[in-house]
Amino acid sequence: MFRFSLPTTIESAGSFGEFAERAQLAADDLILTNQFIYEPFIVACGVPCPVLYQEKYGAGEPNDEMIDAIRRDIPESTRRIIAVGGGTVIDIAKVLTFTGDWSAEDIFMGRVVPTKSRRLVVLPTTCGTGSEVTNVTICELKRMKTKKGLALDTMYADLAVLIPEMLQTLPYQFFATSSIDALIHAVESFLSPNASPHSEMYSRRAMEMILQGFSYVRENGPESWKDKVEDFLLASNMAGIAFGHAGCAAVHALSYPLGGAYHIPHGEANQLMFAAVMRRYKEKEPVGRINRLEEIFGEILKTDAVQALDALYDLMEDILKRKDLREYGIREEELPVFTDSVIEGQQRLLKNNYVFLTREDMLEIYRSCY
């Protein structure tokens, strides 16, 4: 038995101006974005709504202090949040649809269940998070020195608008980390025990489009990814639909302490963990759904199924070179602390693992990446 739903309406547009006219943006809308996005894509449209730049409130990925500061500056009359950006902007915007007396830490620690009182429209400008179609947001809790995920049905966007043009200024590094994140979304949701025929369809198509795009980039050079920008954007969206239904798992769970403690970008942190998690899965349960995944990778990468995972890791390395954990300044004595924090705080993700991972399994995964 399974149940599949897609609460967010998805549409495309040729430009921000086309979207703005169709959405009838007004003074009681609020655009949350970055200045480097606003100036080339939005300013010429002459929209009448106020704008807040996320980077004015702090650098990096979302944290509770950033969310609380932005929230204080939102006009009381705001009826719609228009989030134009990558994962940071989108994840923050989901929380900004709530009103009431709370702090971001209250929400992410489950002390408060907030009420949504504003509509949310999302225009993604990276090809990785898929956050425009999920009910999940991630936040660094500064005081606690960790990241926490939150999943509430009230955090689904009401509308997601895909505009490939808005990815054209994305630097290669951000393309690489975001698209690898999308690939891992697709893989983890495919292997999840919560996968359904519908989510599997989205996972598989996302994997195909991303890996075909990666192969094209390997053959034609880093900037050639822009030739496939629409495919990468659609694949990210499909992977978001898949993991929004089936969930992510150990790769994401183990990556969170790396981002929380050392501010390693999310997609990069996921890649650090990916191959080691997959190898441990394969070691613990070599016969099972992972064999179907190997067959799919073999078909896409034109290799034997038994060699497909290694071919995948090689291709990912060509897109973004993976480093050892020690190269980020991480100390080996921190690895057990990371492991315990994952067990304590990431059960939401660990329950989606392909196979059960013990504490020793997870610690050995960290050590193998050190």
VOZAVO-710322 format. One line per 5 residues: number of its first residue (from 0); their letters; for each residue x, y, z of C-alpha. Coordinates in Angstrom, 2 decimals, decimal comma, padded with zeros to 5 digits. Layout:
NUM> A> X Y Z | ... .
***
This chain:
0> MFRFS> 000,00 000,00 000,00 | 001,26 003,48 -000,81 | 000,03 007,06 -001,05 | 001,52 009,71 -003,32 | 000,58 013,37 -003,55 .
5> LPTTI> 002,11 016,53 -004,98 | 000,77 019,53 -003,06 | 002,78 022,13 -005,00 | 001,65 023,40 -008,39 | 004,58 023,47 -010,84 .
10> ESAGS> 004,79 025,70 -013,87 | 007,47 027,15 -016,11 | 008,15 030,63 -017,47 | 010,52 032,12 -020,00 | 011,62 034,99 -017,75 .
15> FGEFA> 010,97 036,62 -014,41 | 009,00 039,34 -016,18 | 006,65 036,76 -017,66 | 006,13 035,24 -014,23 | 005,60 038,64 -012,56 .
20> ERAQL> 002,92 039,63 -015,04 | 001,13 036,30 -014,72 | 001,32 036,34 -010,91 | 000,23 040,00 -010,73 | 002,86 040,89 -008,16 .
25> AADDL> 001,70 043,71 -005,91 | 002,81 045,89 -003,00 | 001,68 043,33 -000,44 | 004,00 040,66 -001,86 | 007,57 040,33 -000,58 .
30> ILTNQ> 010,51 039,13 -002,67 | 013,26 037,33 -000,74 | 016,32 036,91 -002,93 | 019,99 037,84 -003,37 | 021,21 041,10 -004,85 .
35> FIYEP> 023,24 039,22 -007,48 | 019,97 037,66 -008,67 | 017,78 040,74 -008,29 | 019,88 043,07 -010,40 | 020,23 041,03 -013,62 .
40> FIVAC> 016,83 039,34 -013,60 | 014,28 041,32 -011,59 | 015,11 045,01 -011,30 | 014,25 045,80 -014,93 | 010,78 044,32 -014,46 .
45> GVPCP> 009,81 047,23 -012,21 | 007,86 045,08 -009,75 | 005,98 047,09 -007,06 | 006,76 044,80 -004,10 | 009,45 045,27 -001,45 .
50> VLYQE> 012,64 043,20 -001,56 | 014,85 041,74 001,15 | 018,34 040,46 000,31 | 019,16 037,31 002,26 | 022,90 038,01 002,34 .
55> KYGAG> 022,35 041,24 004,29 | 021,41 039,04 007,24 | 024,37 036,67 007,15 | 026,48 034,52 004,87 | 026,26 030,82 004,15 .
60> EPNDE> 023,43 028,38 004,61 | 020,32 029,06 006,75 | 020,73 029,55 010,47 | 018,31 030,51 013,20 | 019,81 033,95 013,76 .
65> MIDAI> 019,40 034,78 010,08 | 015,77 033,65 010,04 | 014,89 035,62 013,16 | 016,51 038,80 011,80 | 014,78 038,62 008,41 .
70> RRDIP> 011,46 037,91 010,05 | 011,66 041,16 012,03 | 011,90 043,14 008,78 | 008,91 041,61 006,97 | 006,07 044,12 006,47 .
75> ESTRR> 003,01 043,10 008,46 | 000,81 043,41 005,36 | 002,72 040,71 003,44 | 000,40 038,10 001,93 | 002,84 036,19 -000,29 .
80> IIAVG> 006,53 035,39 000,04 | 008,22 035,20 -003,37 | 011,44 033,23 -002,83 | 013,91 033,62 -005,69 | 017,17 031,81 -005,05 .
85> GGTVI> 018,90 028,62 -004,01 | 018,41 026,38 -001,03 | 019,23 029,03 001,56 | 016,63 031,49 000,31 | 013,98 028,81 -000,20 .
90> DIAKV> 014,47 027,14 003,18 | 014,29 030,49 004,97 | 011,18 031,50 003,01 | 009,32 028,39 004,14 | 009,67 029,50 007,75 .
95> LTFTG> 008,73 033,10 006,91 | 005,24 031,99 005,90 | 004,55 031,49 009,62 | 003,46 034,27 011,97 | 003,21 034,28 015,74 .
100> DWSAE> 005,43 034,56 018,78 | 008,36 032,16 018,31 | 012,03 031,92 017,48 | 013,52 029,76 014,74 | 015,15 027,57 017,39 .
105> DIFMG> 011,70 027,01 018,94 | 010,34 025,73 015,64 | 013,25 023,50 014,72 | 013,42 021,98 018,19 | 009,70 021,19 018,09 .
110> RVVPT> 008,74 023,52 020,94 | 006,23 025,33 018,71 | 004,01 024,09 015,87 | 003,43 027,27 013,86 | 000,52 028,26 011,65 .
115> KSRRL> 001,02 029,22 008,01 | -000,56 032,57 007,23 | 001,21 033,59 004,01 | 001,34 031,91 000,61 | 004,70 030,81 -000,76 .
120> VVLPT> 005,90 031,04 -004,36 | 009,35 029,63 -005,15 | 011,61 030,30 -008,14 | 014,75 028,11 -007,79 | 018,00 029,51 -009,17 .
125> TCGTG> 020,18 026,43 -008,61 | 019,79 022,88 -009,88 | 020,09 020,96 -006,65 | 017,87 021,45 -003,65 | 014,49 020,47 -005,09 .
130> SEVTN> 013,25 022,40 -002,08 | 010,58 024,10 -004,18 | 008,53 020,88 -004,06 | 009,32 019,52 -000,59 | 008,01 020,22 002,88 .
135> VTICE> 011,50 020,09 004,37 | 013,73 022,93 005,53 | 017,20 022,74 007,06 | 018,63 025,17 009,58 | 021,87 025,55 011,52 .
140> LKRMK> 021,14 026,17 015,18 | 023,98 028,43 016,19 | 023,77 027,91 019,94 | 023,66 024,13 019,55 | 026,33 023,95 016,80 .
145> TKKGL> 024,35 021,54 014,65 | 021,90 021,41 011,76 | 018,31 020,31 012,15 | 015,77 019,39 009,55 | 012,08 020,08 009,85 .
150> ALDTM> 009,28 018,53 007,80 | 005,79 020,06 008,05 | 003,06 019,80 005,44 | 002,40 023,52 005,91 | 005,85 024,23 004,41 .
155> YADLA> 005,03 023,04 000,92 | 005,21 025,92 -001,54 | 001,89 026,81 -003,10 | 003,57 027,39 -006,48 | 006,98 026,49 -007,95 .
160> VLIPE> 008,08 028,29 -011,11 | 010,95 026,90 -013,19 | 012,85 029,50 -015,24 | 016,01 028,02 -016,81 | 017,29 031,48 -017,76 .
165> MLQTL> 017,80 032,31 -014,09 | 020,49 029,64 -013,70 | 022,71 031,04 -016,45 | 024,80 033,18 -014,09 | 025,40 030,33 -011,63 .
170> PYQFF> 029,17 029,76 -011,09 | 030,45 026,28 -011,90 | 031,20 025,42 -008,27 | 027,58 026,06 -007,29 | 026,33 024,09 -010,29 .
175> ATSSI> 028,54 021,16 -009,27 | 027,59 021,05 -005,59 | 023,87 021,60 -006,25 | 023,55 019,05 -009,06 | 025,44 016,44 -007,02 .
180> DALIH> 023,01 017,13 -004,19 | 020,13 016,49 -006,60 | 021,71 013,23 -007,76 | 022,03 012,04 -004,17 | 018,40 013,00 -003,52 .
185> AVESF> 017,42 010,74 -006,41 | 019,63 007,85 -005,26 | 018,61 007,94 -001,60 | 014,91 008,19 -002,43 | 015,24 005,28 -004,88 .
190> LSPNA> 016,78 003,06 -002,18 | 014,42 004,23 000,56 | 012,01 001,66 002,02 | 009,36 004,36 001,55 | 009,79 004,46 -002,23 .
195> SPHSE> 006,68 003,89 -004,32 | 006,24 003,25 -008,06 | 005,57 006,97 -008,54 | 008,56 008,24 -006,57 | 010,79 005,62 -008,25 .
200> MYSRR> 009,77 007,01 -011,63 | 010,89 010,50 -010,61 | 014,11 009,18 -009,00 | 015,10 007,24 -012,09 | 014,40 010,06 -014,55 .
205> AMEMI> 016,35 012,50 -012,39 | 019,34 010,13 -012,27 | 019,25 009,68 -016,03 | 019,14 013,39 -016,80 | 021,85 014,33 -014,29 .
210> LQGFS> 024,29 011,58 -015,27 | 023,78 012,17 -018,97 | 024,46 015,84 -018,28 | 027,57 015,03 -016,24 | 028,89 012,86 -019,07 .
215> YVREN> 028,34 015,76 -021,47 | 030,23 018,12 -019,15 | 033,12 015,67 -018,80 | 033,43 015,53 -022,59 | 032,91 019,24 -023,32 .
220> GPESW> 034,35 021,15 -020,39 | 033,03 022,76 -017,21 | 031,05 025,61 -018,71 | 029,22 023,29 -021,08 | 026,78 022,49 -018,26 .
225> KDKVE> 024,86 025,58 -019,36 | 023,98 023,78 -022,60 | 021,97 021,37 -020,44 | 020,61 023,91 -017,95 | 016,96 023,02 -018,53 .
230> DFLLA> 017,67 019,31 -018,03 | 019,54 019,96 -014,77 | 016,74 022,20 -013,47 | 014,05 019,66 -014,33 | 016,09 016,81 -012,86 .
235> SNMAG> 016,55 018,71 -009,62 | 012,80 019,28 -009,46 | 012,06 015,60 -010,12 | 014,57 014,50 -007,50 | 012,86 016,87 -005,09 .
240> IAFGH> 009,51 015,26 -005,78 | 011,07 011,82 -005,21 | 012,78 012,55 -001,91 | 009,85 014,65 -000,76 | 007,85 011,41 -000,92 .
245> AGCAA> 010,41 008,71 000,00 | 012,95 010,69 002,02 | 016,72 011,01 002,14 | 018,86 008,85 004,38 | 022,33 008,25 005,81 .
250> VHALS> 024,27 010,32 003,28 | 022,39 013,44 004,29 | 022,33 012,49 007,97 | 026,10 012,03 008,14 | 026,75 015,21 006,16 .
255> YPLGG> 024,92 017,51 008,58 | 027,61 017,66 011,30 | 030,13 018,58 008,60 | 028,01 021,53 007,52 | 027,06 022,52 011,02 .
260> AYHIP> 030,55 022,42 012,53 | 032,73 023,30 009,51 | 030,31 025,08 007,16 | 031,05 022,74 004,28 | 028,48 023,47 001,54 .
265> HGEAN> 025,59 021,02 001,66 | 026,08 019,31 -001,71 | 029,82 019,06 -001,16 | 029,31 017,53 002,29 | 026,92 015,00 000,78 .
270> QLMFA> 029,48 013,95 -001,81 | 032,05 013,43 000,95 | 029,78 010,79 002,47 | 028,15 009,30 -000,61 | 030,56 006,64 -001,86 .
275> AVMRR> 031,42 005,45 001,66 | 027,75 005,03 002,57 | 027,02 003,17 -000,65 | 029,97 000,84 -000,11 | 028,76 000,06 003,41 .
280> YKEKE> 025,25 -000,61 002,07 | 026,68 -002,96 -000,54 | 028,82 -004,74 002,04 | 025,93 -005,30 004,43 | 023,27 -006,28 001,89 .
285> PVGRI> 024,87 -007,06 -001,48 | 021,71 -008,65 -002,89 | 018,64 -006,48 -002,98 | 017,33 -003,22 -004,35 | 020,85 -001,88 -004,71 .
290> NRLEE> 021,34 -004,34 -007,59 | 018,53 -002,64 -009,50 | 020,26 000,68 -008,92 | 023,50 -000,79 -010,29 | 021,64 -001,94 -013,39 .
295> IFGEI> 020,22 001,54 -013,93 | 023,63 003,17 -013,55 | 025,12 000,59 -015,88 | 022,53 001,40 -018,54 | 023,09 005,15 -018,24 .
300> LKTDA> 026,89 005,00 -018,06 | 027,20 002,19 -020,58 | 029,08 -000,24 -018,35 | 028,48 -003,56 -016,63 | 026,27 -003,43 -013,57 .
305> VQALD> 029,05 -004,80 -011,35 | 031,27 -001,85 -012,34 | 028,53 000,77 -012,38 | 028,99 002,22 -008,89 | 032,72 002,71 -009,44 .
310> ALYDL> 031,97 004,35 -012,79 | 029,54 006,64 -011,02 | 032,08 007,66 -008,37 | 034,66 008,41 -011,10 | 032,19 010,60 -012,98 .
315> MEDIL> 031,25 012,51 -009,83 | 034,96 013,11 -009,14 | 035,31 014,63 -012,61 | 032,49 017,04 -011,83 | 033,65 017,90 -008,30 .
320> KRKDL> 036,87 016,58 -006,78 | 036,25 015,00 -003,38 | 038,60 015,81 -000,52 | 039,41 013,93 002,67 | 037,77 015,18 005,85 .
325> REYGI> 041,16 016,11 007,35 | 041,63 018,65 004,55 | 038,79 020,72 006,06 | 040,54 020,88 009,43 | 038,35 018,18 010,97 .
330> REEEL> 040,07 016,30 013,78 | 039,86 012,53 014,00 | 038,71 012,68 017,63 | 035,61 014,59 016,46 | 034,32 011,65 014,43 .
335> PVFTD> 032,72 009,78 017,37 | 031,09 013,06 018,42 | 029,68 013,50 014,92 | 028,42 009,92 014,97 | 026,61 010,36 018,27 .
340> SVIEG> 025,06 013,64 017,12 | 023,71 011,90 014,01 | 022,19 009,08 016,06 | 020,65 011,56 018,47 | 019,39 014,16 016,02 .
345> QQRLL> 018,89 012,57 012,58 | 016,53 009,64 013,12 | 014,13 011,37 010,68 | 016,65 010,49 007,96 | 018,20 007,27 009,30 .
350> KNNYV> 014,85 005,50 009,18 | 015,05 005,77 005,37 | 018,34 003,84 005,09 | 018,62 001,01 002,60 | 019,87 -001,17 005,46 .
355> FLTRE> 020,22 -000,49 009,18 | 023,54 001,13 010,08 | 024,94 000,64 013,56 | 026,93 003,24 015,43 | 030,10 001,37 014,46 .
360> DMLEI> 029,02 001,36 010,79 | 028,58 005,12 010,81 | 031,82 005,75 012,66 | 033,70 003,57 010,17 | 032,11 005,53 007,30 .
365> YRSCY> 033,49 008,74 008,79 | 036,89 007,13 009,35 | 037,06 005,84 005,78 | 036,55 009,41 004,57 | 039,11 010,90 006,91 .
***
